[in-house]
Every structure is written in C-alpha cells, then in structure tokens.
C-alpha cells in the first residue's frame, strides 16, 4: 500500500533524485527477503516511519502544509486489485477458491467507497487474471483463457464508455497486455511448438482484442479515418505472420550456413541456398499444418500470407545469388532447381488457401513475382551451348586450314579433322545430357541447331575452292569449215609435241590444279562420313532422351529438334559438286593430253581413243581404291558422263584441226563402244541401266555422222525454218550453241557439217555463213 500510494501514484509528483523515495524502495525490496520487525521502538520501524512521513508531508510550492500523500483514483484501483486477489487460494497461487462468488459479492460492496463501477470492475478483474497468469510462470492456461473471456466484456464496455479517466486506465492496461502478447506473437515460431500450440489461440485472441479496443475505441486517429475502415484483427495477424516468418527464415538461413560448413569436407556438399530451399519448404508445411488453422480464425488467407512472405525472403537471397553467377555450374543448377521446386510448393499452398476467396487468390499470387528459375537455367544453358558452339567453330576454322586431305591418314580414307569434329560433337551431346537440368527436351533444339550449323560450316569449307564441272568444261572455239578433200598427215614427232603443247586452235581448257584427284576423293569420303554419322547421332540423341528424367512421350513422337536439318543436304550437295568436279577434272584437265591434244587430230586411224582409255582406266583405279564404296558408283558414273561429254565435244567442238568423213563414222562408233565397255568392265563395272541412261545422246547423235551431207543440209534448213519461222527464208540465221547435243537441234546439225570433210558441206557453210577454214 505504501509503495502504491507514495511511489507508484503519489499526490505530488516525485523528483528523480528524491532520497526518501530511494530509501523506501530499498526498505520494500529488503522486506521481500526478510520481514520487518514491527515492534514500536524497533529501529527498522523508526526508519520506515521517518521515510514515509517525509514522502507523505510534501507540499506543492506555496501551498499550506497538508498530509495528502496519494493520488486517490489510481490508489483505489490498486486497493481494489488487492481485494480481487483474495479470490485466489493462498496455498495454490494459480487456483481460484471455491467461495469466489461470495468473495466477489463482498468485494463489490467497496465500489461506493472506492468510486468504482461494473465497467472498472471488468477491467480490473481482467488485469488481475492476466497478471496472475504471468506472475505465476504462465503455467495455468485456464487463467489466460479466463482473462481472454473477461477481455471480451471489456471490449463491450469500451464501445459505450467515453470517460476520460477510464480511457486512460484502459489504454495503459491494454498496452501492457498487448505488449506481452505481441512479444510472443511477432516470433511465434520461437514461442510455440506441438507441446503448447493449444495456448496460441488464447494469446492471439488477447493480443488482437487488445489492439482492436486500442485502435477502434480509444484512438482519435481511427475515428477520423472511419470512412476507410481498417480491419484491425486482419492487420495484426498479417503483421504477426510476416514478422514471425521473417525471423524464422533468418534462423533457417543461419542453420543452412552452419550445415554447409559442417559438410564442407564431405563429397558433393549441397550449396547453402539449396539447403535453405529445402528448409523453407519444410517451414511452409509446418506453418500450413500447425499455425495457419489457428490464425485463419482472424485471417482467412493466413497460409497464403505466410508463403508469400517466405517466397519474398528466399527470392531476395536468390536474386543476389543470380546476379553474381556468370556461367552454369553444378551448384548453380542445384540451387535454381531447388528454388523452382520451392516456388511451385509455395504457390500450391497459396492457391489451396485462397480457393474460396473472391479473386481466387490473385492478390496473394501477385505478391509472389516468379523466380523464373527455369528461365535463368535456360539462359545459362543457352550461354553454355553458345560457348561450346563458338569454340567448335573456331576449332573447325583452325584445323581445316591445316588439313592436307591425305588418303592414307586413316583406314576410312577421310580427313582426321572430320573424325575429330564428330568426336567433339559426340562429347558435347554427352555433356549436355549430363547437365542436371529439368528441361533437356526444350533446349535440345538449340544445341542441335548450333551443332548442325557447325557441321554445315565444316562441309561448306571442305568443298570450297575445289571447283565444279563448269570450270573444267572447255571454252568452245569459233565455228570453221573444212578444206575440201584435205586430210591432216601428222608425223610421229609432231604428235609428241602436240601432246605437250596446247594447239592454239583447239578449245581452251579451264580448271584448278591445286587439288589432286586422291585429295578430292578424301573430301568426298569425309562429307559422306559426316552424313552417315549424323544418322548415328540422331539415334543416339533419342537414346539419351529416353534416359533423361525430364523427357515425355511427345518428345519422341514429334521428332522435332532432334534432327540435323541443314548439314545432310549440304553434304549431299557438296558430294555431288565434288564428284562432278573430280570427274570433269580427270577428263578435261588431267587427261587433256590424250583427249583435246590427241583424239582425232589429223589422220583419224592413227589418233583413236585407245591412249585416252588407258589413262582413264588408271584414274578409275585410283578412284576405286580411294573413294568409299557407298559413293564410288556415283563418282565413276560422273567420270563416265564427263568422258561422254568430252568425246562429243571433240566431235562437235574440237576446232579446225579435226575433220571427219562419212566413212569415219564406223571407227568413231567403235571408239565410243570401247569407251562404254571400259565402264561396263565385263559386267563388273557400272550397271547397264546407268550406262544406257548416259548413252542417250550418243545413240541419237552418232547416226548423224553416217548421213549424206545433202541430207544433213536439208534437215538443217527444215529445222531452222521451223525454229525461226518466215524470218529465216531470206537468210538462214546462225543458231546459237545450246550445249545440249540433239539430232533435232539446228546447232548440233550445223556442227556436224562444220567438221564434215566434203565439198557439199564446205560450200554450204561458205555460202550461207561465210565461215573461215581456220581461226
């Protein structure tokens, strides 16, 4: 009583340095340890009496002396609290006596003396119950529940009571209760567990109800904002959830860091953020199962708020981590996959929690901007792919510059650089499927497209600079006519000279001599091998996909993204170009000394096709020994076609050193048959149908050499008139060279006449076109 009247609620305010007040506090604290002896002349009593009178006799400056030592109303409340405590059993501090109703009736009789009423009684009794619960170690939960129940009565009173003294007492009382409750609720993961979770509802109720009364019934600010009324309970629970989860997250972060340090010496320790993601997931489940059902009483989306808070906390850490990684590492993949799984789990909880909400949970989901972990992984993998592809392209450039296309470099007769580039492609695919990522099928097309472009680049480089059939086909000389009845009589010595030095009147041969036939054959083998290996790689990709955890049935059914689309076509085109180039190089460049410089120059009987066949056979042996059997037939067929083209160019565009009579046709036909027989090789060479296909021109054009000149001239006139119409009647136009020999084509007939060694042909050409006899 002395403490309440003189120290806690004095009538005259105490100065901080008041020595009597300090002495009284010391006496009271000492008495708690050892009771004061109460004899009248006892020294302790004398000191107490002196100290109390000194405090009680203080006056306000200028006022007459009076002994009015306590502020009445607060002291009355303290006295009433002391009376209410009589309801508790002296032998059991947490128990209420059985005679509580009788005691309460007696206590209420003091209302008139102490100036109290039912409203103040409800507030005092609430505080007594609450204070007793706290003071006795918070062991008797029934006391807290009783205080909570009594607080509901106080809430009703607060709505209708506007007394300023009551409001002051109410505010201080509820502030103390709310402070105690919120100390536990702002970190409720530390306060509650499975052993005391049943207590949480009462503490939340006390905290929320106290806050609600303070805000709604006491706060002037609230009254001014009443139009935009705030749900106090919802706001407080929201605060408790977010504060508690942030605190719990920070603790889990420290725990994850400790776990990482502890496992540092173990093989493949988990990264901190991967451990943290797992822990946060467990924390979210605990929140949903343990705390959310209680908090849902006041907040319909308690679990949603919780997971949104955890999502934001982890997202901040993840964002910092992502900003610091420059390449795909096993740790980065583990963390991003763990983050992706955590996010999906958190979103699922939020969606389930918001299923009954008006917006379907959109507000909570908006609080959870996606981590886009899969997008980050995808971007990192794309960077990984780009790095590998760029490195491979550089390798192709460097090694193709050093490639010598040696046919004896390996048993397959292909370039070592191709073997190596295919090995790198194989290793890159293996490395890709070893990446611990959840989206192999989605990113596979990017990798295959990159590898496809690299291999196409290799194929394009391998064929570049090797020429094509067009550069080897000779430029045709201008048309001339024969000197009537003349035959060229070449001496043996002169023939030898002719084989070494180009006759200026023979068609000019173009071409590139930097690559030998065996080297070109190696290029063909190389491109063929790449094309064949791509089929193996595609099958291997399917196998790797089947063993991939993230693949689905549709990834195998549509086939997209697993095929090399541009390299096979490039290889086919390059092999075709090289094959034709090799064939025309052999015939028109390498064998020009026995074709252009020899065949049918001068006396036909002494310049026939045998030397050409002998040299050609040697080249065919080289081709057969060098080129892969799968492309051998194609290349030999191209050599045959080039030989046939060369044979007819000699006959129809061989220049003025060549002239043929009608009687020469049988020897020419025999030579052509010998040329065909070389490729037939007694049935061991090219198939009959292939030879027949390419012999069509010979079957149609060679009979022209047997025709009479007059018949040829007449046929030429008729076809020219049919082609050019009435404009050709006065003067026959000179038909252009088409390059395609055909018995029904005027230019072909004209060329037969140009090389016909008889008077009728020569006169016709002189009269009609005034063609010279030599160039």
Buried (B, 14 or more C-beta within 10 A) or exposed (E): EBEBBBBBBBBBEBEEEBEBBEBBBEBBEEEEEEEBEEEEEEEBBEBBEEBBEBBBBBEEEEEEEEEBBBBEBBBBBBBBBEBBBBBBEEEEBBBBBEEEEEBBEEBBEBBEEBBBBEBBBBBBBBBBBBBBBBEBEBEBBEBBBBBBEBBEBBBEBBEEBEEEEBBEBBBEBBBBBBEBBBEBBBBBBEBBEEEEBEBBBBBBBBBBBBBBBBBBBBBEEBEEEEEEEEEBBBBBBBBBBBBBBBBBBEBBBEEBEEBBEEEEEEEEBBBBBBBBBBBBBEBBEBBBEBBBEBBBBBBBBBBBBBBBBBBBBBBEBBEEBBEEBEEBEEBBBBBBBBBBBBBEBBBEBBBEBBEEBEEEBEBBBEBBEEBBBBEBBBEBBBEBBEEBBEEBBEBBEEBBEEBEBEBEBBEBBBBBBBBEBBEBBBEBBEEBBEBEBBBBBBBBBBBBBBBBBBBBBBBBBBBEEBBBBEBBBBEBBEBBBBBBEEEBEBEEEEBEEBBEEBBEBBBEBBBBEEBBBBBBBBBBBBBBBBBBBBEEBBEBBBEBBEEBEEBEEEBEEEEEBBBBEBBBEBBBBBBBBBBBBBBBBBBBBBBBBBBBBBBBBBEBEEBBBEBBBEBBEEBBEBBBEBBBEEBBBBBBBBBBBBBBBBBBBBBBBBBBBBBBBBEBBEBBBEBBBBBBEBBBEEEEBBEEEBBEEBBEBBEBBBEBBBBEBEEBBEBBBEBBBEBBEEEBEEEBEBBEBEEEBBBEBBBBBBBBBBBBBBEBBBBBBBEBBEBEBEE
